[in-house]
Amino acid sequence: MPEAPGTPETSQTPETSRTPETPGTPEAPGTPGAPPAGAAAWLRERSELGVGLLLALIGILVLTDAFTMDVDIAQRGPVGPRTVPFAVGTGLLVVAALLTVDVLRGGRGEAEGGEDVDLAARGDWRTVLLLAGVFLAFAVLIGPLGFPVAGALLFWGSAFALGSRHHHRDPLIAAVLAVVTYAVFDRLLGVPLPGGPLMGVLQ
């Protein structure tokens, strides 16, 4: 259809020119999505290396105790007191080495998928410190007080640190557990445990 005389032709609107982004421009520090840099970030992404280091230290400690253990000449043979500590220490070192190699090759542990676990929640350091204090007190008191008393304090203190507030029931259960544990190890299994002031009563 011919155009009406005098009507100017409609000019097409040119496309809006866009300023090209400068290639290779680094993101500003603190920009969301910017990858963390530095040794701290590298270690944070491979935090499982700490587990490997801990296993290696425990393995070295177990092997050191195994090699420095005093063995009676009458007990020497293919299987002796050093056999189990040596096997455990060697196994710990092997597991630590395999875990370290796997982490350095990019292996990552799967995140906890429990529905009742809040992965973003902060750690409960109060409970951790209370438990550490209870175990330290047990290590200090087992000598002078004996296992029955120190063990009862250990069980009771652990229950308290983990949130139990039954002040009449917990001490009784802790005392029964400590005495039963002492009797099983000292009498049935032949593993001597310090009895402390209750040695005469328990015998």
Secondary structure, DSSP 8 states (H G I E B T S, - for coil): ----TT----------------TT----TT-TT----SHHHHHHHTTTHHHHHHHHHHHHHHHHHHHT----GGG-SSS-TTHHHHHHHHHHHHHHHHHHHHHHTT--------TT--TTS---HHHHHHHHHHHHHHHHHHHHH-HHHHHHHHHHHHHHHTT---TTHHHHHHHHHHHHHHHIIIIIS------GGGHHHH-
